[in-house]
């Protein structure tokens, strides 16, 4: 007789994958924001907030939001959402507007020697 898979174990596996994907997207958001790529920053913001929101909504809908066994998923999704919102409010990281680009390159060519 085959064992029935436990619903929580399956949900935990999918939530772990979604949480890791959300963390990777947040990492790419920080890189895009630091380099000043606005269109990518907007797309990654919407994706990160969407995934975090869906994770929290799903946990709420299944009544797992405040249970001890699901608290790590709740904390992870809420932490990524809060970090993203603070990053947006504080505009951090942002490209350094005071950094001036040199017209000359930093390397020396053979012709200059």
Rosetta blueprint (number, residue, H / E / L):
1 X L
2 X L
3 X L
4 X L
5 X L
6 X L
7 X H
8 X H
9 X H
10 X H
11 X H
12 X H
13 X H
14 X H
15 X H
16 X H
17 X H
18 X H
19 X H
20 X H
21 X H
22 X H
23 X H
24 X H
25 X H
26 X H
27 X H
28 X H
29 X H
30 X H
31 X H
32 X H
33 X H
34 X H
35 X H
36 X L
37 X L
38 X H
39 X H
40 X H
41 X H
42 X H
43 X H
44 X H
45 X H
46 X H
47 X H
48 X H
49 X H
50 X H
51 X H
52 X H
53 X H
54 X H
55 X H
56 X H
57 X H
58 X H
59 X H
60 X H
61 X H
62 X L
63 X L
64 X L
65 X L
66 X L
67 X L
68 X H
69 X H
70 X H
71 X H
72 X H
73 X H
74 X H
75 X H
76 X H
77 X H
78 X H
79 X H
80 X H
81 X H
82 X H
83 X H
84 X H
85 X H
86 X H
87 X H
88 X H
89 X H
90 X H
91 X L
92 X L
93 X L
94 X L
95 X L
96 X L
97 X L
98 X L
99 X L
100 X L
101 X L
102 X L
103 X L
104 X L
105 X L
106 X L
107 X L
108 X L
109 X L
110 X H
111 X H
112 X H
113 X L
